[in-house]
Amino acid sequence: MITISAFRWVPPFAQGQVRDLRVRWALEEAGLPYRTRLLEQGDQDKPDYRALQPFGQVPILEEDGRVLFESGAIVLHIGERTENLLPKDAGARARAMQWLIAALNSIEPHIMNVAVLGLFYADQEWAKLRRPSAVEFARHRLSCLAKALGDKPHLDGERFTAGDLMMTTVLRILPELVVEPRLVAYVERCTARPAFKRALDAQLSDFRAAA
Ligand SMILES: N[C@@H](CCC(=O)N[C@@H](CS)C(=O)NCC(=O)O)C(=O)O
C-alpha cells in the first residue's frame, strides 16, 4: 500500500494548498488507494523524517521500502501507472512532462514570489516596494501561459495530463493573480474533475479531524 506524508494540521490559509494535494490528486486519477503518514509540527525536523526528505517538507511517497520526495517527481512516478496522467504515445508523454516542469519551474517560482511577500512580509517596507514588480512579472508569465493554452481545454489539447494537474495546483496558489478568463476557466475545468474533488476532500477532512 502506498503511504504519503502530510501535515496533521496547518493554519486555515494553507488548508487546501499543501503540496500533498498534488499527490493525492494523482493517486485519485490513477485509482490507487493510499494511506497517510500525518506529521505533527516539528516531526519534519526529526532525523528519521529528514533521512527521507532532506528539506523536511511534505509530501513523500513510500511504497515497498522505496521512498520518493518532491511532488513533481512523485506525480511523474504515479503517472507511469496510468494513461490518465501520462499518455502512452511518446510525443504526448514528453509534452505532458514538459508542462509539469513548466508549472514547477517557469510559473510556480513567480507566483510564490508574490505569495511569500504577502504571507510573511506584508508589513515590511522593502516588501511593499518589491510587490508591484513581482506581481507584474507573474502576470506577464501568466498571460504567456494563457496564450499557449489558447482555446484548448487542456495544455496539450483535448486530453488532461500530469501537466494540467501540476499547472492547476500552481495556479490555485494565488487566485487573485489568475485573471485571464481562459486561465480561470481552465482551473475551473480541471478542478471540476471528480479525482480533484476527492483529493481536496481527503486533505481537508484530515485537518477537520485534527481540529
Ligand atoms: N518542492 C517541494 C515543496 C514542498 C513544500 O513546499 N512543502 C511545504 C508544504 S506545502 C512544507 O512541507 N513546508 C514545511 C517546510 O518547508 O518546513 C515539493 O514540491 O514537494
The ligand as a MOL file (V3000), in Angstrom:
LIG
                    3D

  0  0  0     0  0            999 V3000
M  V30 BEGIN CTAB
M  V30 COUNTS 20 19 0 0 0
M  V30 BEGIN ATOM
M  V30 1 N 9.3830 21.3930 -3.9120 0
M  V30 2 C 8.6680 20.7090 -2.8670 0
M  V30 3 C 8.0000 21.7340 -1.9940 0
M  V30 4 C 7.2580 21.0690 -0.8580 0
M  V30 5 C 6.7530 22.1060 0.1380 0
M  V30 6 O 6.9320 23.3270 -0.0490 0
M  V30 7 N 6.0790 21.6140 1.1690 0
M  V30 8 C 5.6140 22.5050 2.2190 0
M  V30 9 C 4.1390 22.3430 2.4180 0
M  V30 10 S 3.2440 22.8740 1.0180 0
M  V30 11 C 6.3050 22.1240 3.5040 0
M  V30 12 O 6.4780 20.9680 3.8080 0
M  V30 13 N 6.7060 23.1370 4.2600 0
M  V30 14 C 7.3740 22.9570 5.5170 0
M  V30 15 C 8.7720 23.4520 5.4610 0
M  V30 16 O 9.2480 23.8270 4.3750 0
M  V30 17 O 9.3900 23.4430 6.5240 0
M  V30 18 C 7.6310 19.7640 -3.4750 0
M  V30 19 O 7.0020 20.1610 -4.4720 0
M  V30 20 O 7.4480 18.6430 -2.9650 0
M  V30 END ATOM
M  V30 BEGIN BOND
M  V30 1 1 1 2
M  V30 2 1 2 3
M  V30 3 1 2 18
M  V30 4 1 3 4
M  V30 5 1 4 5
M  V30 6 2 5 6
M  V30 7 1 5 7
M  V30 8 1 7 8
M  V30 9 1 8 9
M  V30 10 1 8 11
M  V30 11 1 9 10
M  V30 12 2 11 12
M  V30 13 1 11 13
M  V30 14 1 13 14
M  V30 15 1 14 15
M  V30 16 2 15 16
M  V30 17 1 15 17
M  V30 18 2 18 19
M  V30 19 1 18 20
M  V30 END BOND
M  V30 END CTAB
M  END
